[in-house]
Amino acid sequence: MSFCPRRRFRITPMRALAAFFLMVVLFWYSLSRQEIPQQPCSMPEEFTEKLHDLAYRAHLVLTKLGIVHFLCLGGLWGQVRIGRALPWARKVELCLVDTLRDDVLITKAFREVGLSATYLHAAGIYRIQEHEVGEDAPKVEVVVFEEDAVTQMVRRVGWTRRVLPPDCEFSPSLQCFPPQLVIPPLPAKQFGGRLMPVPREGIELQKYHYPNDWWLEIKPTDCTEPQDTNV
């Protein structure tokens, strides 16, 4: 009969570290295998109608405050091309120009009509939504611009841009454009069955915001077409 002592498995700091490292690797591997759901190429009509209504309500608030604002970026592309939000749009962009704006007053004005307005200081954007809705709900993003007395151009705000030189050619993220494009009163165009203000001179503003491809109609490539259940 053998009385050889059994070897005990000792937990050493090195073994504990190796086990922890293995668990981290397995965790990230499992996350990488999870497929991120693609967004639809065409949003439901009900969603788009809510988007149009939200954009119009935001327009009414800014009009009441006397702030110059207009459709821009993707919102303006939708108006120019089809007179409404683009089929895949999950938000509508408005731009405002107001060097002396009052953030507290703007937020309060939206709250009084049942909307929440969150100001993103880094980006210089107000995110407008219905109260108590999820991240996937329709939203309006109001992009804030101000007129620069030095360059005599209109430029984006936000603390990430404050550190940039006030040179529009050197700092394209300032998204500068000449102030004459947004001199009030601005023209109004149909957008989802509602009249919304747009910048002057048609798509001239887009040439400044999309200098490398403003003449192209770019559609999303990472989306899925809805399946026809009647087939």
QUIDANOR-V153111 format. One record per helix or strand. SS is the DSSP state (H for helix, E for strand). FROM is the first residue (numbers start at 1). LEN is the number of residues. If there is no record, write none. Layout:
ss = (SS | SS)
from = (FROM | FROM)
len = (LEN | LEN)
This chain:
ss = (H | E | H | E | H | E | H | E | E | E | E | H | H | E | H | E | E | H | E)
from = (13 | 39 | 45 | 68 | 73 | 91 | 103 | 115 | 125 | 139 | 153 | 159 | 172 | 177 | 179 | 188 | 194 | 204 | 223)
len = (20 | 2 | 20 | 4 | 10 | 7 | 10 | 6 | 6 | 10 | 4 | 4 | 3 | 1 | 4 | 4 | 5 | 6 | 2)
